Amino acid sequence: MVNPEVVLEKLRHIRAALQRIADKNPRSREELFGNPDTQDVVLRNMQNALQGCLDIASHIVSDEGWGQPVRSADFFSLLGKHKILNADSAKALARLMKFRNILVHEYTNLDLEKTWQAVSAGSAQVELFCQAIIRWMGN
């Protein structure tokens, strides 16, 4: 059974990371990549938010007995299959897991354009994930 306290604590951490990103609010690629402090805060908090999403997805998939996904992106596909996420959100979060993996494993090789796209769209997708999880837990 999914432990709501675990999920709610993860959601708090995710939203705190999203708030740190919003506080820095890079409005352009140049602002994000021109200031190392902004870049560090934004990318680290995006990594933390995405990891929190993965942790919650993993917790739900495991506790609901929905299988053992091979890739991190597969957890979000399963949440889509079980109607916790809509298809667009499941696909978007699966793509963001690839970005998370780059942040974790290949930080020095960031493609600036892809990074900007992930950061500019990622926060909204993560917030939609949080809302979907809260709705699902209320059912």
LODREN-145914 format. One record per residue (C-alpha): x, y, z. Coordinates in nm, 3 decimals. Each point is the difference from the previous one (the first is absolute). Layout:
// LODREN-145914
> X:Y:Z;
...
//
This chain:
// LODREN-145914
> 0.000:0.000:0.000;
> 0.128:0.346:-0.089;
> 0.110:0.191:0.307;
> -0.159:0.346:-0.026;
> 0.246:0.152:0.247;
> 0.294:-0.103:-0.218;
> -0.167:0.140:-0.310;
> -0.100:0.327:0.166;
> 0.353:0.054:0.134;
> 0.142:-0.057:-0.349;
> -0.255:0.243:-0.142;
> 0.111:0.264:0.252;
> 0.363:-0.045:-0.111;
> -0.097:0.018:-0.367;
> -0.196:0.320:0.050;
> 0.284:0.153:0.204;
> 0.235:-0.074:-0.292;
> -0.248:0.155:-0.244;
> -0.016:0.309:0.219;
> 0.380:0.035:-0.004;
> -0.011:-0.018:-0.380;
> -0.276:0.262:-0.010;
> 0.196:0.223:0.239;
> 0.295:0.004:-0.243;
> -0.242:0.028:-0.295;
> 0.239:-0.001:-0.296;
> -0.195:0.174:-0.276;
> 0.241:-0.085:-0.278;
> 0.272:-0.244:-0.100;
> 0.254:0.273:0.052;
> -0.120:0.065:0.354;
> 0.011:-0.370:0.084;
> 0.341:-0.070:-0.149;
> 0.157:0.340:0.056;
> -0.016:-0.024:0.377;
> 0.163:-0.309:0.153;
> -0.187:0.045:0.329;
> -0.338:0.014:-0.174;
> 0.094:-0.301:-0.211;
> 0.107:-0.201:0.305;
> -0.315:0.081:0.199;
> -0.237:-0.063:-0.290;
> 0.158:-0.322:-0.127;
> 0.055:-0.151:0.344;
> -0.358:0.073:0.103;
> -0.134:-0.132:-0.330;
> 0.198:-0.318:0.064;
> -0.144:-0.022:0.353;
> -0.356:0.060:-0.121;
> 0.030:-0.264:-0.272;
> 0.154:-0.247:0.244;
> -0.293:0.060:0.233;
> -0.242:-0.075:-0.282;
> 0.187:-0.321:-0.075;
> -0.002:-0.097:0.368;
> -0.376:0.050:0.023;
> -0.066:-0.184:-0.326;
> 0.220:-0.289:0.114;
> -0.174:-0.015:0.337;
> -0.346:-0.012:-0.160;
> 0.092:-0.253:-0.270;
> 0.168:-0.227:0.253;
> -0.269:0.020:0.265;
> -0.280:-0.046:-0.252;
> 0.177:-0.305:-0.150;
> 0.008:0.138:-0.353;
> 0.326:-0.168:-0.098;
> 0.370:0.079:0.000;
> 0.085:0.261:-0.261;
> 0.338:-0.025:-0.168;
> 0.055:0.372:-0.058;
> -0.094:0.297:0.215;
> -0.221:0.132:-0.281;
> -0.206:-0.321:0.017;
> -0.136:0.094:0.344;
> -0.181:0.296:-0.154;
> -0.135:-0.215:-0.283;
> -0.152:-0.226:0.263;
> -0.152:0.297:0.182;
> -0.153:0.098:-0.335;
> -0.123:-0.352:-0.065;
> -0.172:-0.001:0.339;
> -0.154:0.345:-0.061;
> 0.190:0.183:0.272;
> 0.163:0.214:-0.269;
> -0.147:0.094:-0.334;
> 0.188:-0.123:-0.307;
> 0.165:0.335:-0.072;
> 0.130:0.039:0.355;
> 0.127:-0.358:0.006;
> 0.195:0.059:-0.323;
> 0.134:0.337:0.116;
> 0.120:-0.142:0.331;
> 0.160:-0.296:-0.177;
> 0.197:0.251:-0.214;
> 0.093:0.197:0.310;
> 0.146:-0.316:0.153;
> 0.251:-0.003:-0.286;
> 0.091:0.357:0.093;
> 0.029:-0.101:0.367;
> 0.241:-0.276:-0.100;
> 0.211:0.250:-0.191;
> 0.007:0.231:0.302;
> 0.107:-0.286:0.224;
> 0.250:-0.176:-0.226;
> 0.115:0.240:-0.271;
> -0.020:0.343:0.161;
> 0.308:0.131:-0.181;
> -0.147:-0.085:-0.344;
> -0.326:0.197:0.015;
> -0.153:0.103:-0.330;
> -0.099:0.358:0.075;
> -0.306:0.005:-0.226;
> -0.141:-0.328:0.135;
> 0.076:0.111:0.355;
> -0.185:0.327:-0.050;
> -0.301:-0.185:-0.146;
> -0.004:-0.247:0.290;
> 0.027:0.272:0.263;
> -0.255:0.231:-0.158;
> -0.264:-0.273:-0.043;
> 0.106:-0.239:0.276;
> -0.124:0.193:0.302;
> -0.354:0.013:-0.137;
> 0.006:-0.373:-0.075;
> 0.125:-0.078:0.349;
> -0.278:0.212:0.153;
> -0.257:-0.185:-0.213;
> 0.146:-0.326:0.131;
> -0.042:0.123:0.359;
> -0.362:0.095:-0.065;
> -0.074:-0.337:-0.161;
> 0.149:-0.188:0.295;
> -0.201:0.205:0.249;
> -0.321:-0.068:-0.200;
> 0.078:-0.372:-0.011;
> 0.070:-0.015:0.373;
> -0.335:0.169:0.067;
> -0.184:-0.283:-0.175;
//
